[in-house]
Amino acid sequence: MIWPFKPSSRKQIARIEITGAIAGSTRKRVLEALKTVEERKFPVLLLRIDSPGGTVGDSQEIYSALRKLREKVKIVASFGNISASGGVYIGMGADHIVANPGTITGSIGVILRGNNLERLLDKIGVSFKVIKSGPYKDILAFDRELTEPEQHILQELIDVSYQQFVQTVAEARNLAVDTVKSFADGRIFTGQQALALGVVDRLGTEEDARRWAAELAGLDPDKTQCYTLEERKSLLNRVLSGSVQLHTGLSTGVDWVEFELATSGLPLWLYRP
């Protein structure tokens, strides 16, 4: 993939946006952008996060890439309207975090949802015959209720994923695990509350985060601008993107339906009211 580039990258702040639900396409784009930041030797990265979270594995891969990049580049995360669940997890990969006082954040926890259509299928006279190699091969099948052993298995899976999340927050924010668990029960909180809990470092806007990033890199905040790394789109894609913006509500709804269908039965670090 080719990214636009200006030759003065060593005196600029790289900027990457993470918006919407975190899934495979987001992971791919962000990992490629992080690689570009390293290759072009930007001294500092401003990571703008406006996301309710998403899939566990994709969030972990972005977090791991950020931790690796921190060996060479300073990273400041800016939490936007919402940075919850997987958005928080990714933020833990930054050196410092800035949130607006009213940012919706938190929702530290794991959720796994499946659909049980058994009663509906009975009404329309549809049934399935399943041949499987083991009793749990069709766990979370949509045509029947979970058994107690299956619920136990899935709860253990969720508990392990939850512990990974808690441990990461504790290590990143220099907090005791028990302290993190005291507020990591799925609740959401504001940026102001997050500051009091030790989840973020400062309250402020993205501009405040930009200035802090410049200072960390030894650059003049008044003269240093951000260079946003975006995937270069063809003329056709740009035209189509502009057209979609005229139907934002419909597009967002379709995106969420697609995400829900694609992640059904997967453990998620996601805030979804």
N, C-alpha and C positions, 0 to 999 in steps of 0.2 A: 504494500500500500504506500502511496506517495503522499506525504504531508507537506503543506505549504511551509516555507521556511525563509526567515530573514537572517542574513549573515551575522547580525549582532546579538546572537542568542546568549552569549556569555554575559551580556549586560541587560538582559531582559528577564522578566518573571514568566515562566511557563504557566499556563492556566489550562486545567482540564475540568470539564463539567461532567458530573454524574447525575442524571435526572431520570425520573421515572423508576419503574420496577427493575431491579437488578436481575438480569438473566444472561443467557449465552451471548447475545449480540452486544450487550453492554460490556460484558467481560472482555470480549475480543477487541472492541474499540478502545477500551481503557488500557488494556495491556499493551497494545500497539503504540498508543500515545505515550505511555510511560517509558517504553523502549526508546522512543524518539527523544524524550527529555534527556535520557542518559547519553544517547549517541551525540546529540547536538550540544551537550555540555552546558545546559542551562544551570545556573547556580542555585535556583530555588523554584519550587513549584507551589502554585496556589490551586488547591483542590476544592472546587465548589460542589457541594453535595446537596441535592434537593430530591430526596428519594425516601419512600416508605420502607425500603429494604427489598428483599427478594430471595433467591435461592441460596442455600447454605454454601454449596461448593463454589459457586461463582463469586460470592462475597469473600470467601476465604482466599481464593486465588488472587483477587485484586489486593486484598490486605497483605498477602505474602509478597507480592511484587512491590508494594509501597515500602515495606520493611527493608527489602533488598535495596531499593533505590535510595533510601535514607542514608546508606553508607557513603553516598557521593553527593546527594542533593538535599537541601533543607526543604521540608514540606510543611505548609500551613494549610489546614482544612478550614473551610468556611461553611457552616451549616446554614441553609437557606430557610424556606418556609417550613420544610419538614426534613428531618434527617433521623429516621427511626429504624430500629431493629438492624437489618443488614447495613443501613446507612451509617449507623453508629459504629458497627463492626469495622467497616472500611475506614471510618475516621480515626480509629485506633492506630492505623498505620502511619499517621502524620506525627510530626514532632510536636505541633501545637494545634489547638482547636479553638476557633472563634465561632460563637453562635449569637444570633439575634436574641434579645430578651424574650421574644415571643415565639421563637422557633419551637415547633413540636418535635421533641426528641424522646429518647428512651425506648420503650417497648422492647426491652431486652428480654428475649425469650424465644421459644420455638413453637411453631404451630404446624400441624399436619392435618389435612382435611381430605376426606373421601366422600363420595356420594353414594347413598343407599337408595336405589330405585326399585327395591323389591316389591313394594306395594303397588307402584305404578305398573310394573311389568305384569303383576298378577291380574290387574284390572284389564289389561289389553291382551292377556293370554299368551305372554311371551316367557319362555323359560330357557335356561342354558344347561347343557350337559358338559361337565368339566372332568377331564382326566388329567391328573397331576402327579408329579413325582414325589411330592411330600405334602403334608397337611397344610403348610403355610405358603405354598407356591402361589396361590391366588389371594393372598392377604390384601385386604381393602378392595375386593371385588365389589362392583357396584350393584350386584343382584342379590346380595344377602347381608345380614348383620354380621358384625365382628363377633368372634367367639371370645370368651374370657382369656384363653391363652394368647390369642392374637393381640388383644388389648394390652396384655402384659409385655409382649415383645415390642410393640410399637412404643409403649411408654418408656421402656429401657432405651430405645433408639433416641427418643426425644430428650431423655435425661442426659445422655452422653453428649448430644449436640449442645444442649443448654450449658453443660459444664465447660465445654470448649469456649463458648461465648463468654461466660463469667470469668474464666481464667484469663482470657485475652484482655478483657477490660481491666481486670485487677492488675495485670502486669503493665499494661500500657499507661494506666493512670496512677500507678504506684499506690494502689489501694489493697486492703486486705480482702480476701475472697468473701469472708462473711459480711464485710461492709457492702460489697457489690451485690451480694444476694439479698440484702435488706431492701434494695430498690429494684432489683432485677426480677420482678414478678410479672412482667408484661405491661406494667403501667406506663403511661406516657407522662411527660412533664415538659415544662417550658425550658428555654435556654437559661433563664434566670435560676430556675431550680437546679438545672444541670450544673451550673457553676457552683452552687452551694454544695452539691453532692460530689464535686470533683471530677465530673465527666468532661467538662470543657475548661479551658484556661482563662478565656476572657469573653466579655460580651461586646458585640460590635457588629458592624456591617461588613459586607464583602470588601468595601473600600478600606476599612480598618485592617482587615486581614491582609489586604494587598500591601499596605504600608508596613505592616509588621514583617511580612515576607521580604520586602526590600531591605529593611534594616538588618534582618538576619543574614542577608547575603552581602552586606556592606555596600548597598546601592542607595542612591538618593531617592527617597520616596516621592519627592516632588517631580522628579524627572524620569523615573522608571515606569514603564508601562507593562501591562500584561500582554502576552502573546498566546492567544487561545488556540490550542491544538484541536482541530476539527477534521473529521474525515472529509476529504475532497470529494465532492459530488459532481456528477455529470450535469450538463445543462438541463437534460430531461428530468433528472431527479430533483434539481432545484426548482424547476417549474411545478413539478408534482407536489413537492413539499409546500410551496406557497399556496397551492390549491387546497391542500389538506388543512392548512391553517384556517381556512375559511369555515371549516367544519370541525373545529377543535373538540367540541363536546362529543360528537359522534365518533371521531377518531379515537378519543380517549376511552370511550366505552368499548369500542371494538378491541383496542389494545388490551384492556383489562380482561375481557372475555377470553381472548387468545391466551393471555398469561395464565388465567385460572385453569383453562383446559390443559395447557401444556404442563402445569405443575401439580395437577391433581395427584394426590398420593405421595408427594414429596415433602420432606420437612423443610419449612421455610423460616427464615428470619425476616418476617414481614409484618408491618402494622397495616391491618385492613379493617377499618371500622365497619 
